[in-house]
Amino acid sequence: MPSARCRTLSRFVLLLVGASLAGNASAEEPEAPSSYVEAMEGRSGAGGVMDEADAEQAEVAAGTPELSDAARDRVEQIVVTARKRAELLEDTPVSITALSENLLREANVTRFSEIEDLVPNMEFLGNNSNGRIYIRGVGQAQTGAAFDSGVGLYIDGIYLPRSQVLVFDVVDITAIEVLRGPQGTLFGKNTVGGAINVTTAKPSDTLEASAWLNVGNRSQVESRVMLNIPIDIGWFEDRLATRIAFASENRDGFDTTRYTNPTTGESARYTSSVANLSFLGSLQLEILPELILDVSGSWLENRAVQGVGECVIVEEQGLGLGDPDYYPACRATRPYEYSANRRSNGGGRNWGSWGTLAWRPGQMGFLEDLSLKYIGAWRGQSNHAVTDLDMTDVPMLILASDGGGPGFLLGKPGRSEQVQQELQLNGSTLDGRLNFVSGVFGFWETAERGNATIVPPISQRTLNETRFRNWTWALYGQGTLDVTEWLGLTVGLRYTQDKKGAWQKNKRLTETGEVQAITKTGKGSEIFEAWTPLVNVAMTLPEQYLDESPIDHLMGYVSWSQGFKGGGFNAVINPSDESDEFLSFAPETLDNFEVGLKTVAFDRTLTVNLSVFAALYNDIQVRTFQPVYDEAGELETLLALTLNAASSVNRGVELDFNWRPARGWRVEGSLGLLDARYTDFPVGIDNVNGQQVDRSGQRLPAAMPIQSYMAVQYSLPVDGAWVGPMRGWLTPRMDWSYRAAVNWIGPELAAAEQPAYNTLGLRLSYDFLDDRAQFALWTRNLTDKRASTAGVSLASFYGVYQRPWMPGRTFGAEFAYSFS
């Protein structure tokens, strides 16, 4: 199977050379197209989209390429599907970062969470089994079925609503597209911050296989195996192909915990670790030349012994403090080293199947390029966790949902299932001047959880059992009209009905796990509605105005778009309230105003994409506390609630560039600037004293003001008689990123402040055996920078803050081999 490098080089050939070169890999230097338009239209048909036949022909022709300097040094043209149809990245008026399979490999990205360094204004927060994504300061403060994400994640067009086991491996993935800004028209709810499209590899009609092994320090061993098999039997010949991929990951973490068994008093030390196993399989059947069926299935299991965090004392007093040994034990913790009286672990499973049935009749009356697609999916997730939240071996607070353990009854694992159905119609008319996409979408979800809380004395245990029943349906449509050859107008609208339902039962348990009493039951059900429009005007400068300039292509756009994040219920029951109805919170809404510029210059050796945006973010779902008083007027407890209590303005700039300054050189990078501040948040809660505070004017948590990234690599050929069959490419690469100072919680909590820092990664790879094999040495966080990530504040209860730390230096080697 041709490697990613070989496919990349073949695309250069295809874009630069005539059809004759596609059939015959000549060593003669071709004449480059005279313009960007000629390069796009001459070799890839209408709209600049490369078809499969051209791509395959180019791959065969490029077996051991001897490319001209001009071909080697031009930037690869990337096709994206941000608007539900294939378009060139530089012609798509959306703020996008497109990450190809080749780029992910060279940037040493093996887990989905690691793409945050490559994408401006993106943050990935969470641990090994839960992930929270933020784009432009918009995301999800809490996980679980009661709360929706602010960034939508899609795999092959299938929506993944839950963050559990979101931190999946990058297995058999061909591309990741990160769309910044609300995508509410085409992608629906929960895309106020943006959407992420993940595309998996599909079966081909060639027998292919590949294997990959990655080993490193901290006992890291990762492996992947892929097999692509065409089925050439009877009627299925040249019609049916299958593809399967397996992956595993095992590694130790940096956190070391001294564990003291509360029953026996025995102590032991353990290190955090991760163990993942995943499978991805797909099938493609050509029922008719215009009728294609794609079916995929996946399964992922994640197991982790989790690090909790350094215990930092904020104030030596707090609500519920019950042990004088607690603060000395907290003070004894260090970064990556702490104590516990319960092993913190977690993980889960993610499984499901999905598929598309695409009918492409082409011309039908006045409609052109007509395509009707059915998309269906069934997915499920389960997750469990035990967390010694106080971070010491003093028995203070344990949260759990893992079903049990020695001497404990620790709740029930969370479980959720989703069914998605979508019918989508794409096409064009008016001789290709009007492109449109429309559809109907349906989504159903069931979920349940059983979270247990154990507080001193150890016999006091509560179990909160909650069930959720949700559904969503929507109608949407979007059209792009080429008003002139250089002016395009896009208008879209989506209507959504979103129903949420929740039921909860609170139980008080004995030490043996028996139900002592049902203290409260609650319920809630509500339907939310939303209209999410989009207006976009794109302007491409006519080619004749660029003849005397170094610019090959220049496109600008202005847009207004709206998105919303689903509402829900606080599945928390006020013990002093007679009502059994949950307090609901409404959807968030975000209006985004954006100006963008996309350019290709210097004979297609440089691309620069720039966007400037301002967003009005309203009805933000924020975490706050409601005090509960007893009959004597004394404070009894604080209820953690989610309320629509804030609004903000998020402004910023994003820049992506890719530059080929000379033969073999590649420089790429990004810059994100973000100023996201509350404009109205009068009922915030001080994380130290629990008092109400006005947060208007403060930055949003996780809204990092500056992020930058740059990568430099140089590929040089290793050739000559002395090399023999081992001739190939040697590529050193450096990846650098910078993140400005941020406070993960609030300015009153100094312990949550992370100063600005830089990280550096290096990679040295050698591609040989006609690009079928690669050996590489790599390191991440070379300078062993220690920086904290988003933690948990217990300051108003226990006077402490849980401060986790990002991984330190890692290094290793990898080997990959493929054949076809």
KOLDO-567994 format. One line per 8 residues: for each residue x, y, z of C-alpha. Coordinates in nm, 3 decimals. Each point is the difference from the previous one (the first is absolute). Layout:
<pts>
X,Y,Z; ...
</pts>
This chain:
<pts>
0.000,0.000,0.000; 0.145,0.338,-0.087; 0.092,0.195,0.308; -0.143,0.336,0.096; 0.317,0.165,-0.140; -0.040,-0.179,-0.329; -0.364,0.104,-0.027; 0.094,0.360,0.082
0.269,0.011,-0.267; -0.234,-0.157,-0.252; -0.255,0.273,0.062; 0.268,0.257,-0.083; 0.058,-0.183,-0.328; -0.369,-0.008,-0.077; -0.050,0.370,0.059; 0.305,0.107,-0.199
0.024,-0.239,-0.292; -0.226,-0.089,-0.292; -0.198,-0.318,-0.035; 0.288,-0.170,-0.181; 0.220,0.010,0.309; -0.273,-0.168,0.206; 0.039,-0.304,-0.220; 0.379,0.018,-0.040
0.233,0.114,0.281; 0.246,0.188,-0.217; 0.319,0.145,0.145; -0.035,0.303,-0.225; -0.083,0.321,0.181; -0.359,0.100,-0.081; -0.121,0.346,-0.077; -0.189,0.140,0.298
-0.354,0.132,-0.052; -0.004,0.369,-0.066; -0.260,0.083,0.266; -0.171,-0.125,0.312; -0.327,-0.045,-0.191; 0.172,-0.210,-0.271; 0.166,-0.215,0.264; -0.329,-0.065,0.175
-0.226,-0.048,-0.302; 0.243,-0.161,-0.241; 0.081,-0.302,0.211; -0.293,-0.048,0.232; -0.317,0.087,-0.183; -0.272,0.244,0.096; 0.051,0.164,0.334; 0.355,-0.130,0.037
-0.099,-0.329,0.167; 0.232,-0.286,-0.080; -0.194,-0.311,-0.104; 0.096,-0.353,0.111; 0.113,-0.113,-0.345; 0.246,0.288,-0.032; 0.131,-0.060,0.351; 0.056,-0.373,-0.055
0.168,0.059,-0.337; 0.234,0.252,0.157; 0.089,-0.237,0.283; 0.097,-0.272,-0.246; 0.203,0.246,-0.206; 0.185,0.129,0.303; 0.141,-0.332,0.122; 0.359,0.133,0.034
-0.046,0.362,-0.108; 0.270,0.214,-0.151; -0.177,0.330,0.036; 0.104,0.337,-0.132; 0.093,0.272,0.246; -0.319,0.186,-0.091; -0.218,-0.301,0.069; 0.174,-0.089,0.325
-0.017,0.347,0.147; -0.367,0.087,-0.048; -0.257,-0.015,0.278; -0.238,-0.292,-0.012; -0.361,0.085,-0.088; -0.238,-0.123,0.271; -0.363,-0.102,-0.061; -0.240,0.058,0.293
-0.368,-0.072,0.062; -0.079,0.282,0.243; -0.315,0.090,-0.196; -0.117,-0.360,-0.056; 0.159,-0.006,-0.346; 0.357,-0.037,-0.125; 0.180,0.333,-0.046; 0.358,0.120,-0.004
0.107,0.139,0.335; 0.103,0.332,-0.154; -0.344,0.038,-0.163; -0.203,-0.074,0.315; -0.114,0.316,0.185; 0.023,-0.155,0.346; 0.275,0.022,0.262; 0.148,-0.352,-0.024
0.314,-0.181,0.105; 0.035,-0.316,-0.212; 0.232,-0.270,0.132; 0.091,-0.270,-0.250; 0.117,-0.351,0.082; 0.351,0.097,-0.109; 0.010,0.308,0.223; -0.130,-0.191,0.304
0.273,-0.258,-0.044; 0.280,0.252,-0.044; -0.122,0.207,0.296; 0.013,-0.317,0.214; -0.374,0.013,0.078; -0.122,-0.340,0.115; -0.294,0.103,0.222; -0.289,0.227,-0.089
0.067,0.233,0.294; 0.346,0.086,-0.139; -0.138,0.203,-0.292; -0.051,0.300,0.233; 0.355,0.120,-0.071; -0.070,0.011,-0.375; -0.327,0.197,0.014; -0.020,0.368,0.098
-0.236,0.094,0.285; -0.064,-0.362,0.097; 0.033,-0.161,0.342; -0.045,-0.364,0.095; -0.064,-0.052,0.370; -0.056,-0.327,0.179; 0.158,-0.331,0.090; 0.045,-0.336,-0.166
-0.369,-0.091,-0.011; -0.175,0.338,-0.018; 0.064,0.291,-0.228; -0.127,0.357,-0.017; 0.070,0.199,-0.315; 0.007,0.380,-0.010; 0.017,0.211,-0.318; 0.015,0.379,0.025
-0.069,-0.027,0.373; -0.323,-0.197,-0.051; -0.036,-0.358,0.119; -0.130,-0.215,0.283; 0.074,0.064,0.365; -0.155,-0.326,0.121; -0.021,-0.352,-0.136; -0.282,-0.251,0.018
-0.334,-0.063,-0.166; -0.160,0.303,0.169; 0.223,0.244,-0.189; 0.068,0.054,-0.368; 0.327,0.093,-0.164; 0.063,0.337,-0.162; 0.209,-0.157,-0.278; -0.152,-0.267,-0.223
0.207,-0.307,-0.089; -0.085,-0.203,-0.309; 0.149,-0.321,-0.139; -0.098,-0.068,-0.363; -0.299,0.230,0.048; -0.115,-0.166,0.324; -0.043,0.221,0.305; 0.173,-0.109,0.323
-0.182,0.176,0.287; 0.177,-0.135,0.305; 0.349,0.083,0.122; 0.053,-0.338,0.167; 0.282,-0.190,-0.170; 0.041,0.293,-0.239; 0.378,-0.018,0.023; 0.025,-0.263,-0.272
0.309,-0.104,-0.192; 0.058,0.138,-0.349; -0.062,-0.335,-0.170; -0.044,-0.029,-0.379; -0.102,0.365,-0.023; 0.059,0.180,-0.329; -0.088,0.355,0.103; -0.121,0.221,0.284
-0.173,0.330,-0.079; -0.042,0.250,0.284; -0.271,0.255,-0.087; 0.019,0.304,0.229; -0.305,0.209,0.082; -0.366,-0.108,0.025; -0.109,-0.261,-0.255; -0.366,-0.009,0.098
-0.148,-0.003,-0.352; 0.156,-0.316,-0.142; 0.113,-0.173,0.320; -0.275,0.096,0.244; 0.008,0.039,0.376; 0.307,-0.006,0.222; 0.223,0.170,-0.256; 0.012,0.349,0.154
0.379,-0.021,0.015; 0.048,-0.199,-0.317; -0.005,-0.352,-0.142; 0.263,-0.267,-0.064; -0.030,-0.237,-0.297; 0.198,-0.323,0.023; 0.023,-0.208,-0.317; 0.103,-0.364,0.018
0.167,-0.196,-0.279; -0.236,-0.187,-0.231; 0.057,-0.334,-0.173; 0.168,-0.001,-0.340; 0.015,-0.259,-0.279; 0.367,-0.080,0.069; 0.140,-0.255,0.243; 0.185,0.209,0.260
0.143,-0.044,0.347; 0.202,0.203,0.244; 0.150,-0.031,0.348; 0.128,0.265,0.242; 0.186,-0.031,0.330; 0.088,0.284,0.234; 0.204,-0.049,0.319; 0.119,0.258,0.249
0.084,0.083,0.357; -0.256,-0.042,0.277; -0.052,-0.357,-0.129; -0.178,0.131,-0.309; -0.093,-0.260,-0.262; -0.244,0.088,-0.277; -0.087,-0.212,-0.300; -0.228,0.009,-0.303
-0.083,-0.249,-0.270; -0.212,0.059,-0.312; -0.120,-0.240,-0.269; -0.197,0.098,-0.313; -0.152,-0.292,-0.194; -0.200,0.026,-0.323; -0.253,-0.282,-0.043; 0.037,-0.136,-0.354
-0.263,-0.274,0.008; -0.276,-0.030,-0.259; -0.234,0.299,-0.013; 0.205,0.179,0.270; 0.311,0.027,-0.222; 0.107,0.367,-0.024; -0.304,0.088,0.214; 0.082,-0.096,0.359
0.298,0.086,0.219; 0.064,-0.021,0.375; 0.247,0.168,0.233; 0.086,-0.073,0.363; 0.236,0.172,0.242; 0.109,-0.088,0.353; 0.189,0.221,0.244; 0.133,-0.031,0.352
0.164,0.241,0.241; 0.168,-0.068,0.333; 0.203,0.252,0.197; 0.076,0.120,0.348; -0.069,0.355,0.106; 0.203,0.249,0.202; -0.212,-0.003,0.315; 0.104,-0.214,0.295
-0.238,-0.061,0.290; 0.058,-0.138,0.348; -0.313,-0.202,0.070; -0.102,-0.083,0.357; -0.271,-0.261,0.044; -0.249,0.146,0.250; -0.095,-0.346,0.128; 0.339,-0.170,0.044
0.221,0.308,0.027; 0.244,-0.151,-0.252; 0.176,0.239,-0.240; 0.115,-0.046,-0.358; 0.105,0.218,-0.293; -0.147,-0.006,-0.348; 0.048,0.198,-0.320; -0.272,0.133,-0.226
-0.035,-0.196,-0.324; -0.206,-0.038,-0.314; -0.107,-0.313,-0.188; -0.207,0.044,-0.319; -0.118,-0.254,-0.255; -0.198,0.100,-0.310; -0.142,-0.144,-0.320; -0.131,0.166,-0.316
-0.153,-0.192,-0.288; -0.172,0.109,-0.319; -0.163,-0.141,-0.310; -0.076,0.164,-0.333; -0.239,-0.152,-0.253; -0.076,0.136,-0.347; -0.356,-0.118,-0.045; -0.027,0.198,-0.323
0.250,0.243,-0.153; -0.210,0.285,0.144; -0.100,-0.175,0.325; 0.272,-0.051,0.266; -0.036,-0.149,0.347; 0.258,0.073,0.272; -0.026,-0.172,0.339; 0.243,0.043,0.292
0.026,-0.122,0.356; 0.229,0.079,0.290; 0.076,-0.111,0.352; 0.228,0.168,0.253; 0.088,-0.095,0.355; 0.186,0.241,0.224; 0.142,-0.088,0.340; 0.196,0.241,0.211
0.150,0.025,0.344; -0.041,0.372,0.030; 0.209,0.267,0.161; -0.212,0.244,0.198; 0.219,0.302,0.056; 0.213,0.192,0.240; -0.191,0.112,0.310; 0.049,0.375,0.044
-0.120,0.175,0.316; -0.194,0.316,-0.074; -0.135,0.072,0.347; 0.016,-0.222,0.308; -0.369,-0.004,0.065; -0.297,-0.112,-0.197; -0.352,-0.127,0.014; -0.013,-0.367,0.104
0.361,-0.028,0.121; 0.006,-0.291,0.242; 0.354,-0.125,0.059; 0.292,0.200,0.152; 0.251,-0.218,-0.186; -0.132,0.110,-0.338; 0.199,0.322,-0.053; 0.339,-0.150,0.099
-0.068,-0.287,-0.242; -0.095,0.247,-0.274; 0.310,0.209,0.062; 0.219,-0.310,-0.045; -0.107,-0.054,-0.363; 0.218,0.108,-0.292; -0.047,0.029,-0.377; -0.049,-0.352,-0.136
0.016,-0.146,0.352; -0.281,-0.024,0.255; -0.185,-0.237,0.231; -0.339,-0.173,-0.002; -0.213,-0.240,0.197; -0.169,-0.126,-0.314; 0.157,-0.087,-0.335; -0.129,0.251,-0.253
-0.083,-0.172,-0.327; -0.236,0.038,-0.287; -0.075,-0.093,-0.354; -0.275,-0.124,-0.219; -0.109,-0.141,-0.330; -0.122,0.154,-0.321; -0.162,-0.213,-0.267; -0.232,0.028,-0.294
-0.068,-0.032,-0.369; -0.085,0.256,-0.266; -0.045,0.017,-0.371; -0.105,0.198,-0.305; -0.198,-0.096,-0.307; 0.080,0.249,-0.274; -0.191,0.024,-0.328; 0.157,0.226,-0.260
-0.229,0.018,-0.304; 0.175,0.314,-0.129; -0.224,0.191,-0.242; -0.375,-0.004,0.069; -0.192,0.264,-0.189; 0.121,0.345,0.101; 0.203,-0.148,0.290; 0.368,-0.082,-0.049
0.253,-0.205,0.198; -0.289,-0.134,0.207; 0.088,-0.216,0.300; -0.238,-0.151,0.255; 0.160,-0.141,0.312; -0.142,-0.192,0.296; 0.214,0.002,0.316; -0.081,-0.227,0.294
0.178,-0.095,0.320; -0.035,-0.177,0.331; 0.259,0.073,0.267; 0.050,-0.069,0.367; 0.234,0.098,0.282; 0.063,-0.117,0.354; 0.230,0.163,0.250; 0.109,-0.050,0.356
0.225,0.187,0.239; 0.116,0.011,0.359; 0.164,0.321,0.115; 0.155,0.074,0.337; -0.088,0.363,-0.047; 0.170,0.131,0.315; 0.343,-0.118,-0.130; 0.125,-0.133,0.336
-0.007,-0.325,0.195; -0.236,0.166,0.250; -0.356,-0.128,-0.065; -0.180,0.318,-0.107; -0.182,-0.025,-0.333; -0.036,-0.277,-0.258; -0.207,0.022,-0.319; -0.070,-0.324,-0.182
-0.203,-0.168,-0.271; 0.168,-0.336,-0.044; -0.240,-0.246,0.160; 0.187,-0.107,0.309; 0.323,-0.086,0.172; 0.145,-0.139,0.325; -0.185,0.159,0.287; -0.185,0.245,-0.226
-0.315,0.025,-0.203; 0.106,0.237,-0.271; -0.298,0.078,-0.218; -0.082,-0.125,-0.346; 0.191,0.046,-0.326; -0.143,0.260,-0.233; -0.149,-0.124,-0.325; -0.145,0.175,-0.303
-0.122,-0.098,-0.346; -0.086,0.208,-0.305; -0.176,-0.059,-0.331; 0.042,0.245,-0.287; -0.186,0.020,-0.330; 0.060,0.259,-0.270; -0.113,0.048,-0.359; 0.210,0.244,-0.200
-0.049,0.141,-0.351; 0.285,0.172,-0.187; 0.010,0.142,-0.347; 0.025,0.303,-0.225; -0.201,0.180,-0.265; 0.014,0.305,-0.226; 0.298,-0.151,-0.187; 0.186,-0.054,0.326
-0.046,0.355,0.128; -0.223,-0.107,0.290; 0.120,-0.277,0.233; -0.228,-0.120,0.276; -0.018,-0.245,0.289; -0.309,-0.081,0.204; -0.110,-0.270,0.236; -0.197,-0.133,0.292
0.171,-0.120,0.317; -0.118,-0.216,0.291; 0.181,-0.101,0.319; -0.107,-0.205,0.305; 0.195,-0.061,0.319; -0.042,-0.191,0.324; 0.245,0.023,0.288; 0.030,-0.092,0.364
0.252,0.047,0.276; 0.041,-0.080,0.368; 0.247,0.227,0.176; 0.094,-0.081,0.357; 0.142,0.250,0.247; 0.182,-0.111,0.313; 0.082,0.257,0.268; 0.113,-0.033,0.362
-0.101,-0.180,0.206; 0.069,-0.280,-0.248; -0.340,-0.157,0.062; -0.182,0.299,-0.155; -0.066,-0.085,-0.362; -0.242,0.137,-0.255; -0.093,-0.140,-0.342; -0.153,0.222,-0.270
-0.163,-0.207,-0.275; -0.095,0.203,-0.307; -0.157,-0.094,-0.333; -0.019,0.217,-0.313; -0.222,-0.024,-0.306; 0.079,0.250,-0.275; -0.090,0.049,-0.363; 0.073,0.258,-0.270
-0.132,0.055,-0.349; 0.084,0.269,-0.252; -0.059,0.127,-0.354; 0.276,0.191,-0.176; 0.094,0.150,-0.332; 0.286,0.205,-0.140; 0.069,0.135,-0.347; 0.296,0.173,-0.166
-0.068,0.219,-0.303; 0.281,0.119,-0.226; -0.138,0.349,-0.061; 0.295,0.071,-0.228; 0.323,-0.183,-0.080; 0.161,0.166,0.300; -0.290,0.045,0.247; -0.180,-0.277,0.189
-0.292,0.028,0.243; -0.081,-0.277,0.250; -0.321,-0.004,0.205; -0.105,-0.276,0.238; -0.258,-0.072,0.270; -0.067,-0.284,0.242; -0.295,-0.065,0.229; 0.055,-0.226,0.300
-0.221,-0.150,0.270; 0.197,-0.137,0.293; -0.174,-0.197,0.275; 0.167,-0.076,0.333; -0.135,-0.225,0.274; 0.159,-0.099,0.333; -0.102,-0.210,0.300; 0.196,-0.043,0.323
-0.022,-0.196,0.322; 0.225,0.078,0.298; 0.080,-0.279,0.244; 0.174,-0.010,0.336; 0.199,-0.322,0.038; 0.143,-0.198,0.287; 0.365,-0.106,0.008; -0.098,-0.339,-0.141
-0.181,0.161,-0.292; -0.357,-0.047,0.115; -0.253,0.274,-0.072; -0.063,0.179,0.324; -0.244,0.254,-0.140; -0.110,0.167,-0.323; 0.051,0.363,0.088; -0.137,0.169,-0.311
-0.122,-0.061,-0.352; -0.008,0.249,-0.283; -0.085,0.039,-0.367; 0.000,0.248,-0.284; -0.110,0.013,-0.364; 0.009,0.287,-0.247; 0.020,0.071,-0.373; 0.231,0.273,-0.128
-0.024,0.156,-0.347; 0.258,0.188,-0.203; 0.053,0.162,-0.341; 0.364,0.021,-0.111; 0.061,0.210,-0.314; 0.312,0.076,-0.202; 0.087,0.268,-0.257; 0.337,-0.005,-0.175
0.138,0.213,-0.282; 0.318,-0.122,-0.171; 0.203,0.202,-0.251; 0.275,-0.146,-0.218; 0.221,0.256,-0.170; -0.012,-0.051,-0.381; 0.317,-0.153,-0.137; 0.080,0.288,-0.235
0.060,0.225,0.299; 0.268,-0.237,0.130; 0.209,-0.033,-0.317; 0.268,0.245,0.109; 0.004,-0.105,0.366; 0.152,-0.292,0.189; -0.351,-0.105,0.109; -0.149,-0.301,-0.179
-0.338,-0.005,0.175; -0.177,0.240,0.237; -0.338,-0.061,0.161; -0.166,0.199,0.277; -0.326,-0.047,0.183; -0.227,0.158,0.257; -0.253,-0.207,0.195; -0.257,0.002,0.275
-0.096,-0.333,0.154; -0.183,-0.119,0.307; 0.019,-0.312,0.209; -0.150,-0.134,0.319; 0.089,-0.245,0.272; -0.279,-0.216,0.140; -0.176,0.077,0.325; -0.068,-0.248,0.277
-0.064,-0.064,0.366; 0.192,0.016,0.322; -0.033,-0.358,0.114; 0.052,0.125,0.356; -0.285,0.007,0.249; -0.020,0.265,0.267; -0.050,-0.196,0.325; -0.196,0.284,0.160
-0.229,0.052,-0.301; -0.339,-0.174,-0.009; -0.012,0.001,-0.381; 0.125,-0.303,-0.189; 0.054,0.196,-0.325; 0.353,0.062,-0.120; 0.116,0.354,-0.066; 0.059,0.029,-0.376
0.247,0.213,-0.191; -0.058,0.136,-0.351; 0.220,-0.044,-0.309; 0.301,0.221,-0.058; 0.010,0.209,-0.319; 0.289,0.158,-0.184; -0.003,0.251,-0.287; 0.329,0.006,-0.189
0.116,0.278,-0.233; 0.308,-0.088,-0.203; 0.226,0.133,-0.273; 0.244,-0.236,-0.168; 0.272,-0.002,-0.264; 0.152,-0.300,-0.179; 0.290,0.035,-0.238; 0.242,-0.208,-0.207
0.320,0.175,-0.111; 0.348,-0.030,-0.150; -0.078,-0.266,-0.257; -0.202,-0.198,0.258; 0.284,-0.031,0.249; -0.183,0.197,0.271; -0.352,-0.011,0.137; -0.127,0.236,0.269
-0.346,-0.016,0.161; -0.112,0.282,0.229; -0.325,0.052,0.192; -0.115,0.278,0.234; -0.313,-0.059,0.207; -0.224,0.150,0.267; -0.264,-0.213,0.172; -0.290,0.092,0.227
-0.038,-0.291,0.242; -0.328,0.001,0.197; -0.173,-0.210,0.267; 0.329,-0.170,0.086; -0.053,-0.307,0.214; 0.222,0.059,0.301; 0.061,-0.190,0.321; -0.115,0.178,0.313
-0.100,-0.091,0.357; -0.334,0.035,0.173; 0.008,0.010,0.382; -0.240,-0.222,0.197; -0.088,0.098,0.357; -0.152,-0.208,0.278; -0.300,0.102,0.213; 0.226,0.197,0.235
0.136,0.205,-0.290; 0.340,-0.167,0.008; 0.177,-0.086,-0.324; -0.058,-0.369,-0.062; 0.163,-0.055,-0.338; 0.070,0.154,-0.338; -0.165,-0.141,-0.312; 0.211,0.010,-0.316
-0.232,0.118,-0.278; 0.029,0.087,-0.367; -0.184,0.322,-0.089; -0.025,0.238,-0.297; 0.172,0.274,0.192; 0.251,0.161,-0.234; 0.074,0.157,-0.335; 0.332,0.084,-0.165
0.167,0.146,-0.306; 0.267,-0.221,-0.158; 0.233,0.174,-0.245; 0.308,-0.128,-0.171; 0.229,-0.064,-0.295; 0.108,-0.332,-0.154; 0.279,-0.061,-0.248; 0.113,-0.317,-0.178
0.285,-0.017,-0.250; 0.192,-0.258,-0.202; 0.320,0.100,-0.175; 0.246,-0.188,-0.224; 0.295,0.247,-0.009; 0.236,-0.231,-0.192; 0.035,-0.352,-0.123; -0.057,-0.247,0.283
-0.098,0.266,0.255; -0.339,0.024,0.164; -0.104,0.263,0.253; -0.350,0.009,0.145; -0.163,0.156,0.300; -0.289,0.183,0.158; -0.081,0.286,0.234; -0.309,0.048,0.213
-0.084,0.320,0.188; -0.308,-0.002,0.224; -0.163,0.255,0.227; -0.308,-0.165,0.155; -0.151,0.188,0.294; -0.325,-0.007,0.189; -0.211,0.306,-0.072; -0.264,-0.094,0.257
0.050,-0.255,0.279; -0.121,0.153,0.328; -0.069,-0.328,0.183; 0.338,-0.169,-0.020; 0.129,-0.189,0.302; 0.338,0.072,0.156; 0.192,-0.329,-0.008; 0.175,0.077,0.328
-0.269,0.122,0.239; -0.315,-0.112,-0.180; -0.145,0.351,-0.004; -0.178,0.155,-0.295; 0.223,0.210,-0.224; -0.051,0.201,-0.318; 0.225,-0.149,-0.272; -0.092,0.253,-0.269
0.315,0.102,-0.185; 0.195,-0.315,0.095; 0.141,-0.247,-0.253; -0.184,-0.323,-0.068; 0.179,-0.306,0.142; 0.195,-0.194,-0.265; 0.004,0.309,-0.226; 0.375,0.010,-0.058
0.092,0.346,-0.136; 0.291,-0.112,-0.223; 0.080,-0.335,-0.162; 0.261,-0.048,-0.267; 0.153,-0.294,-0.182; 0.276,-0.046,-0.255; 0.154,-0.304,-0.162; 0.309,-0.012,-0.221
0.115,-0.307,-0.190; 0.248,-0.078,-0.274; -0.016,-0.309,-0.221; 0.318,-0.096,-0.178; 0.045,-0.298,-0.233; 0.243,-0.274,0.096; 0.110,-0.145,-0.333; 0.296,-0.158,-0.173
0.140,-0.341,-0.074; 0.121,-0.043,0.357; -0.361,0.018,0.128; -0.149,-0.260,-0.231; -0.359,-0.097,0.078; 0.012,0.208,0.319; -0.004,0.329,-0.187; -0.267,0.235,0.126
-0.068,0.322,0.190; 0.147,0.128,0.325; -0.222,0.257,0.171; 0.086,0.187,0.319; -0.291,0.202,0.145; -0.048,0.241,0.289; -0.340,0.088,0.154; -0.025,0.299,0.234
-0.304,0.135,0.181; -0.063,0.291,0.235; -0.290,0.054,0.240; -0.060,0.320,0.190; -0.085,0.026,0.368; -0.348,-0.113,0.099; -0.204,-0.049,0.318; -0.205,-0.318,-0.026
-0.254,0.096,0.269; -0.011,0.370,0.090; 0.232,0.288,0.097; -0.071,-0.045,0.372; 0.163,-0.345,-0.010; 0.373,0.055,-0.047; 0.066,-0.376,0.013; -0.185,-0.039,-0.332
0.230,0.246,-0.181; 0.226,-0.153,-0.264; 0.279,0.231,-0.126; 0.087,0.014,-0.370; 0.216,-0.286,-0.128; 0.158,-0.153,-0.311; 0.027,-0.363,-0.105; 0.231,-0.154,-0.258
-0.020,-0.327,-0.190; 0.253,-0.162,-0.235; -0.032,-0.279,-0.253; 0.248,-0.164,-0.237; -0.150,-0.238,-0.254; 0.139,-0.207,-0.285; -0.231,-0.123,-0.280; 0.140,-0.283,-0.212
-0.094,-0.308,-0.206; -0.186,0.219,-0.251; -0.178,0.181,0.284; -0.147,-0.323,0.135; 0.204,0.010,0.321; 0.083,0.267,0.253; 0.215,0.013,0.311; -0.016,0.301,0.231
0.141,0.131,0.327; -0.212,0.253,0.188; -0.036,0.202,0.317; -0.284,0.210,0.142; 0.045,0.279,0.253; 0.376,-0.019,-0.044; 0.073,0.260,0.269; -0.212,-0.191,0.254
-0.223,0.300,0.059; -0.234,-0.046,0.296; -0.328,0.186,-0.045; -0.332,-0.047,0.175; -0.325,-0.075,-0.177; -0.357,0.076,0.103; -0.070,-0.127,0.352; -0.283,-0.024,0.251
-0.059,0.260,0.270; -0.109,-0.123,0.344; 0.106,0.326,0.162; -0.346,0.104,0.121; -0.055,-0.346,0.155; 0.339,-0.130,0.113; 0.223,0.300,-0.066; 0.207,-0.181,-0.266
0.050,-0.012,-0.377; 0.071,-0.311,-0.207; 0.278,0.090,-0.245; 0.080,-0.262,-0.268; 0.314,0.020,-0.213; 0.061,-0.066,-0.366; 0.240,-0.278,-0.105; 0.372,0.067,0.016
0.263,-0.104,-0.251; -0.074,-0.308,-0.208; 0.212,-0.159,-0.271; 0.011,-0.313,-0.207; 0.027,-0.166,-0.340; -0.250,-0.126,-0.252; 0.000,-0.224,-0.303; -0.264,-0.029,-0.272
-0.029,-0.226,-0.304; -0.265,-0.032,-0.267; -0.048,-0.194,-0.321; -0.253,-0.026,-0.279
</pts>
